[in-house]
Amino acid sequence: MERFDLYTEDRVKTGRTMARGEPVPEGLYRLVVHVCIFDEAGRMLIQQRQPFKEGWSNLWDVSVGGSAVAGDTSRSAAERETREELGLDIDLSRVRPTLTIHWGHGFDDYYVLTMPVDLQALSLQYEEVQAVRWADQAEILRMIDEGQFIPYDKSLIGLLFFRRDHRSSVTRRDTTVRETGRL
């Protein structure tokens, strides 16, 4: 049975765990990760969940997603989930999550990567993934509207596409800083 580490609201591990399927204890949180892989053309690799998968059956999703199991860090969970679901090895040792979404029972770390991926070389996890393909932002938003994609907030999808090329929260260089780097 899978177990998940439990965290405080400040994201400190408590030393406690819970089993999959149990409710998260009041005042504690768990960790989920997503990996969004983009190609050089700016399209996202998306996966279609199996029809027998519990939760969002048969719908399309971002490249990878899953729960961190007990002992995982955010990075190791993202690497493991990518390897399990797609058969793709990635190295996140020098990558931080692009953003973290706080939800009712936990933290959801999103990693955004741009890398070449040969779809034919992927080894899809039968229990989770039935198909993969590339899609641009407009197509994913249309799929959300048509009920074919997990109903993420559309602004999140836009932010993920934006973040593939922008690693800061600002969109241009600060021109008020002098050459010395001080005001």
Backbone bond lengths (Angstrom), bond angles and torsions (degrees), N, CA, C in turn:
res aa  C-N    CA-C-N  psi(-1)  N-CA   C-N-CA  omega(-1)  CA-C   N-CA-C  phi
1 M - - - 1.452 - - 1.537 108.88 -
2 E 1.326 115.25 130.87 1.466 120.03 178.30 1.525 110.79 -68.46
3 R 1.330 114.88 142.10 1.458 121.45 176.24 1.523 108.23 -124.46
4 F 1.332 115.06 146.76 1.464 122.05 -179.65 1.518 109.54 -117.79
5 D 1.343 116.07 137.57 1.462 120.21 172.99 1.518 108.92 -67.32
6 L 1.326 115.93 148.59 1.463 121.79 176.35 1.526 109.09 -110.47
7 Y 1.336 114.96 143.22 1.460 123.15 -174.57 1.518 110.51 -124.29
8 T 1.340 114.71 158.37 1.462 120.03 170.90 1.519 107.86 -79.73
9 E 1.337 116.45 174.72 1.469 119.83 177.97 1.523 112.09 -64.83
10 D 1.334 117.68 -18.99 1.464 122.04 176.69 1.521 111.86 -92.43
11 R 1.319 116.45 11.38 1.464 124.40 175.91 1.532 112.77 67.09
12 V 1.297 115.90 38.03 1.452 122.18 175.18 1.530 107.17 -103.44
13 K 1.345 116.82 129.08 1.464 120.21 178.13 1.528 109.38 -62.21
14 T 1.319 115.41 136.04 1.461 120.55 -178.12 1.523 112.97 -91.26
15 G 1.326 117.39 -15.40 1.456 120.43 -173.03 1.528 111.64 89.30
16 R 1.320 116.66 -5.28 1.464 122.17 178.00 1.520 109.08 -98.85
17 T 1.332 116.24 155.36 1.464 121.92 176.25 1.517 108.70 -133.07
18 M 1.312 114.44 168.10 1.463 121.35 174.50 1.519 107.95 -137.73
19 A 1.306 117.57 155.37 1.464 122.57 178.14 1.526 109.91 -87.60
20 R 1.338 115.08 148.50 1.469 119.56 174.48 1.530 108.90 -53.99
21 G 1.319 115.95 135.47 1.455 121.22 178.73 1.525 113.81 96.09
22 E 1.321 116.86 -19.38 1.460 120.04 175.84 1.522 109.29 -79.64
23 P 1.330 117.29 151.46 1.463 118.27 174.60 1.528 110.37 -71.73
24 V 1.321 115.64 146.49 1.466 120.31 176.10 1.532 107.36 -69.40
25 P 1.338 117.84 127.58 1.467 119.84 -179.76 1.530 111.55 -59.48
26 E 1.303 115.62 145.42 1.467 122.27 179.45 1.532 110.14 -54.08
27 G 1.340 115.73 132.31 1.457 121.55 177.44 1.511 114.65 83.03
28 L 1.341 117.38 1.22 1.461 121.60 178.08 1.524 109.32 -120.76
29 Y 1.338 115.74 166.05 1.457 120.97 -172.19 1.524 110.06 -142.89
30 R 1.348 116.10 160.20 1.461 121.39 175.06 1.530 109.51 -125.38
31 L 1.320 116.11 173.64 1.462 121.93 -173.18 1.522 111.37 -115.45
32 V 1.334 115.59 133.06 1.460 124.18 174.68 1.525 107.02 -123.41
33 V 1.323 117.07 149.93 1.472 121.11 178.70 1.527 110.39 -130.01
34 H 1.319 115.26 150.46 1.460 123.36 171.72 1.525 108.19 -133.30
35 V 1.320 116.04 144.63 1.462 122.22 174.12 1.520 106.79 -122.76
36 C 1.322 115.67 126.45 1.471 121.92 178.06 1.517 107.41 -113.01
37 I 1.330 115.61 111.55 1.459 121.50 -177.66 1.522 108.63 -101.89
38 F 1.333 115.18 127.62 1.460 122.38 179.09 1.514 109.91 -113.75
39 D 1.332 116.26 151.80 1.458 120.47 172.34 1.528 108.63 -96.27
40 E 1.318 116.90 176.41 1.475 121.35 -178.29 1.523 112.71 -64.72
41 A 1.339 117.39 -21.50 1.463 121.38 178.64 1.531 111.82 -82.04
42 G 1.340 116.97 -3.14 1.455 120.35 178.56 1.517 114.71 86.80
43 R 1.321 116.81 15.41 1.467 120.63 177.31 1.529 109.17 -94.66
44 M 1.336 115.07 147.81 1.458 120.36 178.01 1.521 110.20 -95.46
45 L 1.314 115.79 138.87 1.451 121.32 171.16 1.528 106.63 -74.18
46 I 1.330 116.66 124.04 1.464 120.29 179.26 1.526 108.97 -120.55
47 Q 1.319 115.04 153.69 1.465 120.26 179.81 1.519 109.87 -123.22
48 Q 1.335 114.70 147.72 1.459 120.16 175.60 1.520 108.13 -103.22
49 R 1.324 115.10 126.67 1.458 121.39 -179.69 1.530 110.42 -71.38
50 Q 1.308 116.15 149.99 1.459 121.44 179.36 1.533 110.29 -64.47
51 P 1.339 118.22 148.64 1.467 120.64 179.77 1.532 113.01 -65.82
52 F 1.325 117.45 -23.12 1.460 121.04 -179.62 1.529 112.59 -95.62
53 K 1.350 117.17 0.07 1.465 121.50 179.24 1.525 109.33 -73.73
54 E 1.323 116.99 129.54 1.459 120.45 178.76 1.524 109.52 -71.15
55 G 1.301 117.20 130.23 1.456 121.99 -179.25 1.516 112.16 88.58
56 W 1.302 116.04 112.54 1.472 124.01 177.66 1.530 111.78 57.39
57 S 1.318 116.60 37.49 1.464 122.41 -179.81 1.527 111.54 -52.13
58 N 1.324 115.43 135.91 1.464 124.24 173.35 1.529 113.96 69.95
59 L 1.324 118.84 -2.80 1.470 120.25 -179.47 1.521 110.72 -87.30
60 W 1.331 114.91 158.06 1.457 122.46 175.47 1.517 108.54 -83.17
61 D 1.338 115.48 153.33 1.462 122.68 -176.28 1.525 108.55 -144.65
62 V 1.331 115.79 170.94 1.459 119.98 173.58 1.523 108.41 -61.85
63 S 1.319 118.12 176.94 1.466 122.67 -170.72 1.522 113.90 -51.72
64 V 1.338 117.47 -48.94 1.462 122.12 -174.28 1.517 108.91 -149.23
65 G 1.314 116.87 146.02 1.461 120.42 173.85 1.508 110.96 -159.30
66 G 1.334 116.04 147.04 1.451 118.99 176.98 1.506 112.68 176.41
67 S 1.294 115.54 176.22 1.462 122.55 -178.64 1.518 110.92 -89.11
68 A 1.327 115.08 143.28 1.458 120.61 170.15 1.521 106.87 -75.86
69 V 1.323 117.25 130.11 1.458 120.72 177.95 1.526 108.91 -92.38
70 A 1.327 115.82 164.66 1.464 120.79 -177.58 1.530 110.02 -51.55
71 G 1.320 115.14 131.10 1.462 121.45 -179.26 1.512 113.73 95.31
72 D 1.334 118.03 -19.74 1.466 121.66 178.48 1.521 110.78 -71.09
73 T 1.318 115.65 146.77 1.457 121.52 160.63 1.521 105.63 -94.05
74 S 1.302 116.85 173.31 1.461 119.93 176.20 1.527 110.01 -58.26
75 R 1.332 116.57 -47.08 1.468 120.70 -178.61 1.522 111.57 -62.97
76 S 1.331 116.44 -48.66 1.473 118.10 -176.98 1.526 110.73 -64.44
77 A 1.335 117.65 -34.56 1.465 120.41 176.91 1.521 110.68 -64.85
78 A 1.338 117.37 -43.83 1.467 121.01 179.77 1.528 110.91 -64.61
79 E 1.330 116.61 -42.30 1.466 120.13 177.66 1.539 110.52 -63.61
80 R 1.331 116.67 -45.41 1.465 121.44 -179.05 1.522 111.64 -63.27
81 E 1.335 116.58 -46.87 1.468 120.01 -179.39 1.529 111.13 -62.24
82 T 1.333 117.63 -38.22 1.467 121.00 178.85 1.522 110.71 -66.14
83 R 1.324 115.86 -42.06 1.469 120.63 177.73 1.529 110.56 -64.89
84 E 1.342 117.33 -44.49 1.461 120.68 -178.21 1.526 111.87 -67.26
85 E 1.334 117.34 -49.28 1.464 120.30 -172.57 1.519 113.68 -77.04
86 L 1.339 117.19 -35.75 1.469 120.44 -174.74 1.527 114.10 -116.43
87 G 1.332 117.46 -10.48 1.462 119.58 -175.14 1.513 111.59 70.18
88 L 1.319 117.06 25.35 1.461 123.13 -175.55 1.518 109.66 -113.09
89 D 1.326 116.81 124.62 1.461 120.90 177.01 1.521 109.67 -89.37
90 I 1.330 115.97 125.23 1.458 121.48 175.10 1.528 108.12 -124.61
91 D 1.319 116.24 154.54 1.459 121.78 178.94 1.524 108.22 -117.18
92 L 1.305 115.95 111.09 1.463 121.09 -179.90 1.528 111.86 -105.11
93 S 1.336 117.65 17.73 1.460 120.59 -175.25 1.531 112.54 -60.10
94 R 1.305 117.78 -24.37 1.470 120.78 179.53 1.522 111.74 -117.81
95 V 1.335 116.10 21.67 1.466 121.35 -177.31 1.524 108.98 -121.67
96 R 1.316 116.01 132.44 1.460 120.90 174.00 1.522 108.16 -101.42
97 P 1.334 117.19 158.94 1.465 117.72 175.92 1.526 109.81 -58.76
98 T 1.320 115.82 140.63 1.456 121.24 178.44 1.518 110.40 -69.48
99 L 1.320 116.45 -36.23 1.454 120.76 175.70 1.516 109.17 -157.38
100 T 1.328 114.75 158.52 1.455 121.98 176.27 1.514 108.16 -125.75
101 I 1.310 115.38 129.46 1.465 120.78 176.64 1.526 107.11 -105.65
102 H 1.304 115.29 128.19 1.461 120.24 176.03 1.524 107.08 -90.63
103 W 1.309 116.38 126.57 1.461 121.12 178.02 1.516 107.91 -123.30
104 G 1.302 117.33 174.36 1.453 122.20 -171.28 1.506 116.18 -49.31
105 H 1.336 117.34 -37.66 1.455 119.76 -174.64 1.520 112.87 -120.68
106 G 1.345 117.26 16.32 1.456 115.96 179.91 1.502 116.11 174.72
107 F 1.315 112.23 -162.55 1.461 123.98 -178.93 1.526 107.28 -120.60
108 D 1.326 116.66 138.04 1.466 122.25 -179.45 1.519 107.82 -124.20
109 D 1.333 116.70 104.38 1.461 122.44 -179.42 1.523 110.27 -88.33
110 Y 1.322 116.06 130.57 1.461 122.80 177.72 1.523 109.66 -110.36
111 Y 1.319 116.29 123.61 1.460 123.25 174.06 1.525 107.33 -104.18
112 V 1.325 117.18 133.78 1.464 122.50 179.80 1.524 107.89 -119.31
113 L 1.332 116.44 121.32 1.457 122.87 -177.64 1.519 110.30 -127.60
114 T 1.312 116.74 146.95 1.463 121.79 169.54 1.517 106.59 -116.78
115 M 1.320 115.55 121.02 1.460 119.95 -177.60 1.529 110.17 -161.12
116 P 1.331 116.61 152.70 1.462 118.68 175.99 1.528 109.95 -73.98
117 V 1.314 116.07 137.03 1.466 121.42 177.68 1.523 107.55 -137.60
118 D 1.321 115.50 125.92 1.463 121.65 174.29 1.532 107.05 -88.01
119 L 1.320 116.88 107.45 1.466 120.66 -176.07 1.533 111.83 -58.78
120 Q 1.331 117.10 -33.79 1.464 120.79 -178.44 1.530 111.92 -69.11
121 A 1.342 116.70 -22.40 1.466 120.75 -177.86 1.531 112.61 -88.77
122 L 1.325 117.51 -7.47 1.460 120.14 -178.83 1.526 110.71 -72.76
123 S 1.315 115.65 149.46 1.463 122.39 177.19 1.527 107.03 -116.19
124 L 1.334 115.54 96.60 1.458 121.13 -173.65 1.533 111.26 -75.13
125 Q 1.323 115.47 135.77 1.462 121.22 178.30 1.524 109.04 -72.92
126 Y 1.330 116.71 113.67 1.458 121.57 -174.86 1.527 112.52 -54.59
127 E 1.313 117.97 -39.67 1.462 121.52 -176.05 1.525 113.01 -68.10
128 E 1.327 117.42 -17.63 1.461 120.87 -173.29 1.533 114.41 -119.47
129 V 1.336 116.55 -44.83 1.464 121.51 -165.02 1.521 111.10 -121.21
130 Q 1.357 116.12 127.56 1.468 118.68 177.60 1.520 112.99 -100.70
131 A 1.348 117.87 -24.25 1.472 120.01 -178.37 1.524 109.48 -160.62
132 V 1.334 115.67 159.40 1.465 122.36 173.62 1.514 108.39 -137.37
133 R 1.320 115.67 156.59 1.465 120.88 174.06 1.524 108.23 -167.88
134 W 1.320 116.07 172.21 1.463 122.40 176.75 1.522 108.84 -94.74
135 A 1.337 116.79 145.46 1.468 121.16 177.02 1.524 109.30 -148.03
136 D 1.335 115.74 143.74 1.464 118.90 176.17 1.531 109.42 -88.21
137 Q 1.313 115.54 173.85 1.457 120.77 -175.47 1.529 112.25 -59.79
138 A 1.320 117.11 -45.73 1.466 120.59 -178.36 1.524 111.02 -60.67
139 E 1.328 116.27 -39.94 1.458 119.79 179.95 1.531 111.23 -65.88
140 I 1.326 117.60 -42.50 1.470 120.35 178.86 1.523 110.35 -63.84
141 L 1.324 117.81 -42.38 1.468 120.68 179.07 1.531 110.70 -62.88
142 R 1.323 116.50 -39.89 1.469 120.27 176.50 1.522 110.58 -63.85
143 M 1.332 116.71 -41.78 1.464 121.28 179.60 1.536 111.01 -63.65
144 I 1.323 117.06 -36.19 1.469 120.32 175.50 1.523 109.00 -62.29
145 D 1.339 116.39 -48.31 1.466 120.80 179.77 1.526 111.90 -58.64
146 E 1.323 117.05 -36.10 1.458 121.99 -176.75 1.527 113.29 -87.77
147 G 1.327 117.03 2.62 1.457 120.40 178.08 1.517 114.45 75.32
148 Q 1.342 117.92 19.28 1.461 122.07 -179.25 1.525 112.61 -97.05
149 F 1.330 116.84 -13.05 1.469 123.10 -175.16 1.523 107.30 -123.84
150 I 1.323 116.91 147.36 1.468 119.68 175.70 1.531 107.77 -50.61
151 P 1.322 118.23 134.06 1.476 120.46 -172.40 1.527 114.15 -76.99
152 Y 1.338 115.59 62.41 1.456 119.88 173.55 1.524 108.88 -63.54
153 D 1.317 116.07 153.20 1.455 119.88 172.20 1.532 107.24 -59.73
154 K 1.305 116.80 130.21 1.465 120.57 -175.72 1.526 112.17 -61.02
155 S 1.329 117.22 -30.52 1.463 118.99 178.59 1.531 110.78 -67.82
156 L 1.335 118.08 -29.12 1.461 120.75 175.27 1.525 109.94 -65.28
157 I 1.324 116.79 -45.29 1.474 119.85 178.46 1.529 109.24 -59.84
158 G 1.337 117.30 -44.59 1.466 120.41 177.55 1.514 111.73 -59.90
159 L 1.326 117.11 -41.53 1.461 121.09 179.84 1.524 110.78 -65.56
160 L 1.322 118.47 -40.91 1.461 120.67 178.18 1.527 111.07 -61.83
161 F 1.323 117.13 -42.35 1.468 120.06 177.07 1.529 110.56 -65.46
162 F 1.315 117.76 -40.21 1.468 121.55 178.24 1.525 110.46 -63.71
163 R 1.328 116.25 -43.93 1.464 120.88 -174.39 1.525 113.34 -68.87
164 R 1.317 118.23 -16.22 1.465 118.59 179.12 1.516 111.26 -63.47
165 D 1.337 116.82 -26.06 1.464 121.12 -179.80 1.529 113.83 -112.12
166 H 1.319 118.08 -9.78 1.466 121.98 -175.65 1.514 109.53 -127.28
167 R 1.303 117.31 118.20 1.465 121.35 -176.93 1.528 112.47 -100.26
168 S 1.315 116.64 10.59 1.459 121.15 179.02 1.523 108.69 -127.38
169 S 1.314 115.79 170.79 1.466 118.61 177.53 1.521 111.54 -90.74
170 V 1.333 116.95 -3.85 1.466 120.58 176.27 1.519 108.80 -104.69
171 T 1.331 115.74 158.22 1.465 119.04 -174.90 1.522 114.48 -106.72
172 R 1.322 116.95 -4.49 1.472 118.74 175.34 1.514 109.31 -151.72
173 R 1.328 116.08 167.28 1.451 123.37 -177.37 1.528 110.82 -70.16
174 D 1.326 116.40 145.56 1.462 122.37 177.00 1.526 108.96 -75.60
175 T 1.325 117.32 111.84 1.467 121.22 -178.46 1.523 112.55 -89.09
176 T 1.337 117.99 0.43 1.467 119.85 178.49 1.519 112.03 -88.30
177 V 1.324 117.45 -6.24 1.455 120.95 179.76 1.518 108.88 -87.59
178 R 1.330 115.98 129.87 1.470 120.71 177.59 1.519 109.70 -73.58
179 E 1.327 115.74 169.22 1.449 121.61 -178.77 1.515 112.61 -54.91
180 T 1.335 118.11 -29.09 1.465 121.19 -179.27 1.515 111.35 -72.69
181 G 1.337 117.04 -12.85 1.447 120.98 -178.28 1.509 112.39 88.85
182 R 1.340 117.23 2.42 1.468 120.99 178.82 1.520 108.56 -116.18
183 L 1.295 116.00 153.94 1.482 120.79 177.53 1.503 111.71 -70.83
